């Protein structure tokens, strides 16, 4: 393999991981085939096995894509100097995904629920990603001077997960809009 081949290989692997995350979200892990992921990534099915030997390896790659997505969002949020504003921007980002949540639920939350029913440890790998989110939210509340930062972080993430479930259940994106406004007001009240 030459150096010029490397970017193509990395690109396919990343495309497959991103496609796996998206298709697992839309269809669920059990209903998704490797061919579905290959098609979504625009990669020949036979080439998938060069990168991922099993569907479980694709699940791990999807978890990695969730982690990378979270880190990208956090990096963007960190550009704001005010912790309360960072949290409100996070809420706005969640609300921005309301149509997708209405159709399929929260990408990480639905995957977590599905993986929890399996006995292969992949649920714990996703829990690490969810913990990263909670820890970052906790750090924002702590920077706001809140001694109850850990509890507030869990409350915020739980509120989002709950509204994602209801938004999906009722197929009503406006539920998330209303909850987003409430959460922003709540964050403001905690910063005062």
C-alpha positions as CSV (number, residue, x, y, z in Angstrom):
1,X,0.0,0.0,0.0
2,X,1.3,3.5,-0.8
3,X,0.8,6.7,1.2
4,X,-1.8,7.8,-1.3
5,X,-3.9,4.8,-0.5
6,X,-4.1,5.6,3.2
7,X,-6.6,8.5,3.0
8,X,-9.0,6.4,1.0
9,X,-8.9,3.6,3.5
10,X,-9.4,5.9,6.4
11,X,-12.2,7.6,4.5
12,X,-14.1,4.4,4.0
13,X,-13.7,3.3,7.5
14,X,-15.0,6.6,8.8
15,X,-17.9,6.5,6.3
16,X,-18.8,3.1,7.4
17,X,-18.7,4.1,11.1
18,X,-20.9,7.2,10.5
19,X,-23.3,5.1,8.3
20,X,-23.5,2.5,11.0
21,X,-24.4,5.1,13.6
22,X,-27.1,6.6,11.4
23,X,-28.6,3.3,10.2
24,X,-28.6,1.7,13.7
25,X,-30.4,4.9,14.8
26,X,-33.0,4.6,12.1
27,X,-33.5,0.9,12.0
28,X,-32.1,-0.5,15.2
29,X,-29.1,-2.9,15.5
30,X,-31.1,-6.1,15.1
31,X,-32.9,-5.0,11.9
32,X,-29.8,-3.6,10.3
33,X,-27.7,-5.7,7.9
34,X,-24.1,-5.1,6.9
35,X,-25.4,-4.6,3.4
36,X,-27.6,-1.7,4.7
37,X,-24.6,0.0,6.2
38,X,-22.4,-0.6,3.1
39,X,-25.1,0.9,0.9
40,X,-25.5,4.0,3.2
41,X,-21.7,4.4,3.2
42,X,-21.4,3.9,-0.6
43,X,-18.9,1.1,0.0
44,X,-19.2,-2.3,-1.7
45,X,-20.4,-5.0,0.7
46,X,-17.4,-7.1,0.3
47,X,-15.1,-4.2,1.3
48,X,-16.9,-3.8,4.6
49,X,-15.2,-7.0,5.9
50,X,-11.8,-5.5,5.2
51,X,-12.5,-2.9,7.9
52,X,-15.0,-4.7,10.2
53,X,-15.2,-8.5,10.5
54,X,-18.5,-8.6,12.4
55,X,-21.6,-6.6,13.0
56,X,-20.6,-6.1,16.6
57,X,-17.4,-4.3,15.3
58,X,-19.7,-2.0,13.4
59,X,-21.6,-1.4,16.6
60,X,-18.3,-0.5,18.3
61,X,-17.5,1.8,15.4
62,X,-20.9,3.5,15.7
63,X,-20.3,4.0,19.4
64,X,-17.0,5.6,18.4
65,X,-18.8,7.8,15.9
66,X,-21.2,8.9,18.7
67,X,-18.1,9.7,20.9
68,X,-16.5,11.7,18.1
69,X,-19.7,13.6,17.5
70,X,-20.0,14.5,21.1
71,X,-16.4,15.7,21.2
72,X,-17.0,17.8,18.2
73,X,-20.1,19.4,19.7
74,X,-18.3,20.0,23.0
75,X,-15.4,21.6,21.2
76,X,-17.8,23.9,19.4
77,X,-19.6,24.8,22.7
78,X,-16.3,25.5,24.4
79,X,-15.9,28.5,22.2
80,X,-18.5,30.3,24.4
81,X,-16.8,31.7,27.5
82,X,-20.0,31.5,29.7
83,X,-20.8,28.1,31.1
84,X,-24.6,28.8,31.3
85,X,-24.5,29.9,27.7
86,X,-22.7,26.7,26.7
87,X,-25.4,24.6,28.4
88,X,-28.2,26.6,26.6
89,X,-26.4,26.1,23.3
90,X,-26.3,22.4,24.1
91,X,-30.1,22.5,24.7
92,X,-30.6,24.4,21.4
93,X,-28.5,21.8,19.6
94,X,-30.8,19.1,21.0
95,X,-33.9,21.0,20.0
96,X,-32.4,21.5,16.6
97,X,-32.5,17.7,16.2
98,X,-36.2,17.5,17.1
99,X,-37.5,16.2,13.7
100,X,-35.0,13.4,13.8
101,X,-35.9,12.7,17.5
102,X,-39.6,12.6,16.5
103,X,-38.9,9.9,13.9
104,X,-36.3,7.8,15.6
105,X,-35.6,9.1,19.2
106,X,-32.2,10.2,20.6
107,X,-29.4,8.5,18.7
108,X,-27.4,7.6,21.8
109,X,-30.4,6.9,24.0
110,X,-32.1,4.5,21.5
111,X,-28.8,2.7,21.0
112,X,-28.2,2.5,24.7
113,X,-31.7,1.0,25.3
114,X,-31.2,-1.6,22.5
115,X,-27.7,-2.6,23.6
116,X,-28.8,-3.0,27.2
117,X,-30.9,-6.0,26.1
118,X,-27.7,-7.8,24.9
119,X,-25.1,-9.6,27.0
120,X,-21.9,-8.6,25.2
121,X,-20.7,-5.5,27.1
122,X,-21.3,-3.1,24.2
123,X,-23.8,-1.2,26.5
124,X,-20.9,-0.4,28.8
125,X,-18.9,1.1,25.9
126,X,-21.8,3.4,25.1
127,X,-22.1,4.2,28.8
128,X,-18.6,5.7,28.7
129,X,-19.7,8.1,26.0
130,X,-22.8,9.1,27.9
131,X,-20.6,9.6,31.0
132,X,-18.5,12.0,29.0
133,X,-21.5,14.1,28.3
134,X,-22.7,14.1,31.9
135,X,-19.2,14.9,33.1
136,X,-19.0,17.8,30.7
137,X,-22.4,19.1,31.8
138,X,-21.3,18.7,35.4
139,X,-18.2,20.8,34.7
140,X,-20.4,23.6,33.3
141,X,-22.6,23.6,36.4
142,X,-19.5,23.5,38.6
143,X,-18.0,26.5,36.7
144,X,-21.3,28.3,37.5
145,X,-20.5,27.8,41.2
146,X,-23.1,25.1,41.8
147,X,-22.2,22.6,44.6
148,X,-24.9,20.3,43.3
149,X,-23.4,20.2,39.8
150,X,-23.4,16.4,39.6
151,X,-27.1,16.2,40.4
152,X,-27.9,19.0,38.0
153,X,-26.0,17.3,35.2
154,X,-27.9,14.1,35.5
155,X,-31.2,16.1,35.7
156,X,-30.4,18.0,32.5
157,X,-29.3,14.9,30.5
158,X,-32.3,13.0,31.9
159,X,-34.7,15.7,30.8
160,X,-33.3,15.6,27.3
161,X,-33.5,11.8,27.2
162,X,-37.1,11.9,28.5
163,X,-38.3,14.5,26.1
164,X,-36.6,12.6,23.2
165,X,-38.6,9.5,24.2
166,X,-41.8,11.5,24.4
167,X,-41.1,13.4,21.2
168,X,-40.5,10.0,19.5
169,X,-43.5,8.3,21.1
170,X,-46.0,11.1,20.1
171,X,-44.1,12.0,16.9
172,X,-44.4,15.6,18.0
173,X,-41.3,17.8,17.6
174,X,-43.0,20.7,19.4
175,X,-42.7,18.8,22.7
176,X,-38.9,19.2,22.4
177,X,-39.2,22.9,21.6
178,X,-41.3,23.5,24.7
179,X,-39.0,21.5,26.9
180,X,-36.0,23.3,25.4
181,X,-37.5,26.7,26.4
182,X,-38.1,25.3,29.9
183,X,-34.6,24.0,30.2
184,X,-33.0,27.3,29.1
185,X,-35.1,29.1,31.7
186,X,-34.1,26.6,34.3
187,X,-30.4,27.1,33.4
188,X,-30.9,30.8,33.7
189,X,-32.5,30.4,37.1
190,X,-29.5,28.4,38.3
191,X,-27.0,30.9,37.0
192,X,-28.6,33.8,38.9
